[in-house]
Amino acid sequence: MLCGTGHYGPSIAGTLVVLVTNTVLREVSRAINATPVSSADLVRKYVLTMVGRQEDEVEVHIRTMVSNAMGAQPLSFQSLTSENTDTEPPRVKVTATVRTHPKDQAKLERMASRMSMERGVSGISWTAAEVETAPE
């Protein structure tokens, strides 16, 4: 519009301001998007596996302990499965999947430690998957 009225200087200056602003803001936007995700937005999946004798209702006892421990510790309980093993003597394997913030790993360790002392539990282990961002 300024060019049409013969004001070439202000029109060129306005065009340069728009180009420089877009170029600078594009780089600022890339820098903001490249920053790491806040640690509050991270979750990690943990798999807790317990093995116990198949006799004396140990499976029910282990499942109850896991469910109660999940309520006592603020962990996001995802699944709980159990299966019989083909070993001698017969054993049952109970697997619990938990999702929580990596800083809460100590709670999972305390829970596993406490459960390892229970009657009928012959083995316990846990593994952690890679850290991922929490779904919004």
N, C-alpha and C positions, 0 to 999 in steps of 0.2 A: 504494500500500500504506500509506504514511504517512497519507494522507487518511482511509482506512478506520478507522484507529485514533485519529483525532482530532488528529493532529499536522499542522495546516495550515501552520504557519510553516516547518518544515523541508522540507515537500513543495514549497512555492512556491519556497524558496531552491534546492532541487535542480533544479527545472524551469528556473529562471533561469540556473543554472550551465551546464546542458546547452545552452540556446539561445544564450547568449553564446559558449560554446566553439565550437559549430558555425558561428556567424556569423563569428567571428574566423578560424578555421581555413580557411573557404571563401575568404576574402580572401587569406590567406597562400598557399593553393594556387594561386589565380589569378596572384598575383605570381610564384611560382616557374615556372609554365607560360609566362609571358610573357617570361621572360628569353631572350636570344638563344642560339642553338645554339653550342656550343663550336667554336672554329675547327678543332679536331682532327677534327671530324665533317664537314668540308666537302670536296667534290670538284668539279672543273670538267672539262668535256669540251672537248678541243682537237682541231681538225682540221688536220692538216699536209698540204699539197698540194705535190707536186714535179712539174715538167715537164721532160722530157728528150728527146733525139733518139731516134727509134724504131730507129735502126740500132745496130750493134755491141753487141747484147745489153745496152743501157743499162737497159732495164726490169728485167732480172734483177739488174744491178748496184745499181740504186736500191733495189729490194726487199730485197736482202741488206744494204745499208747501213742501211736503216730497222730491220730485224730486229736487226742487231748493235748499233745505237745504243740500241734499247729495252732490250737486255740490259745495256748499260753504264750506262744511267741508270735508276734505279728508277721507271719509269713504268708504269702499267697499260695495256697494249696491248689495244685492243678490236677493231680491224679493220684490214685492209690490202687495198686494191683498186687495180686498174690498168685503164686504158682507153686505147684509141687515139683520137687527135683527128683531125678532118678538116681539118687545116691543111697548108700546104705550106711547108717540108718536113714530112713526117710526124713527129708527136711522140707521146709516151706520157705520160699523166698518172697519177701514183701518189698515192693518198690514204690516209693513216694516221689512225686515230681513237685518241686516248689519253685516259684519265681519270686525273687526279692532283690532289693538293692544290694550291690556288693558289700556295702558297709555292714550289712546285717549277717554276714557270713559267720560271725562269732556265735550268733544265736543258733544257727544250724549246727555248728560244732558242739555247743552245749547240749543241744537236743540229742545228737548222736552219742555223745559221751554218756549222758544219763541213760539212754536206751540200751547201751552196750552192757550195762550192769544189771539189766533185768533178767529174771529167771527165764530160761529157755532160749535166749538169744545167744547164738554161737558165733555170729559174725555180723559186722556192720561196716559199711563204707559209703562214701559220698563222692560225687564228682561234680564239677562245675563246667558249664558250657561257656562260650564266648559272651562277652558283655554286648548287649544290644540296647537300642533306645526304646523307651517305653512307648506303647501306642497311645495316641492322644484320644 
